[in-house]
Amino acid sequence: MESEAGGEKRFRKEKAKGRKLRQSQWWKEKIAKGVCHYCGGKFEPASLTMDHIVPIARGGQSGKGNVVPSCKNCNTTKKYYTPAELILRDKMGKDIEF
């Protein structure tokens, strides 16, 4: 089990990796399409946020396989849930706790 100090260190490291990834050509090409990964809506590229599919707080990493462009509304609504948990939440019609 990861200690609190170790968890905080990993969290800061992943956030730094995310900031660096946002500066990459790969990310700029992803947001240039202006499409939210979750709702499919079209947005100005500058208004899209970087969302971790598996949140950092839940063990996710800041890498190309775990980040997607998201509109602010979808990112806020997703919170700290994983995709499977989102499906459960939506089917149950309420927030869930694990």
N, C-alpha and C positions, 0 to 999 in steps of 0.2 A: 504494500500500500504506500502511496506517495505521501510524504509529509506535507504539511501546509506550506512550509518554506520552499520545498522542492516544487510543489504545485504552482506557487506564485512565480517562481523562476521560469518554469516551463511556459506559463501563461504569457509572461513578458517576452520571452524568446519568440513564441509563436506570433504575438502581436507585431513584433519587429519584423519578422519574416513577411507578414501580411503587408506591412507598409512598403517594404522593398518590392514585393510582388506587384503592388499597385503601380509602381513606376516602370514596370517591364513592358516591352512591346507586346508580349502575349496578352497581358491584361488590357492594354489600350485597344487591341484588336477585338477583344471580347466585348468591351463596352461600346465600341464604335457602332455595333449593330443596333444598339439602343433597345434591346429586348430583355425584359425581366425573365429570368429562368423559371419563376414560379407561376406568374399569371399570364405570361406571354405578351403583356402590354408593351407598347412602344413609348420610349422616354428619351429625353435628351441624354446623351452619354454621361455628361457631367453630373446628372442627378441620380445615376445608378450607384448603389453601394456594393461593397464586396461582402457577400454572405458566405459563411462557412457552413456547408451542408451538415457536417457533424461539428457542432460548436466546439470551440477551443475548451470551454469549461467542461465539456463532456468527453474530452480526449482527442478532439479533432486537431488536425494540423493545418498550417497555412501553406498549402501546396496546390499545384494546378488541379489535382484530382479531387480537391475538397472545397474549392471556392467557385462561386458563380455570381454573375451580376444579378442584382435584385433591386426592385424599386423600394423606396423607403417604407411604403405601406406593407408590402409582403415581408420585408426584413423585420419590421416591428411586430407584425402578427406572428411570425415564425418563432420569435423569442429564442429560447435555448433548446427547442425540440429537435429531434432527429426526424428524417422523413417518415419513418414508420410510426413514430409517435404523433406526427401531424395527421396521419390517416386515422389513427385511433381517436384523436381529439375531435376530428371532424365528424366521424361516425357517431361518437358519443354526444356531440353537441355541447361540450363543455371542456374547460381546462382539466388536464389530468395531472396527477402527481405520481412520481416514481420514487 
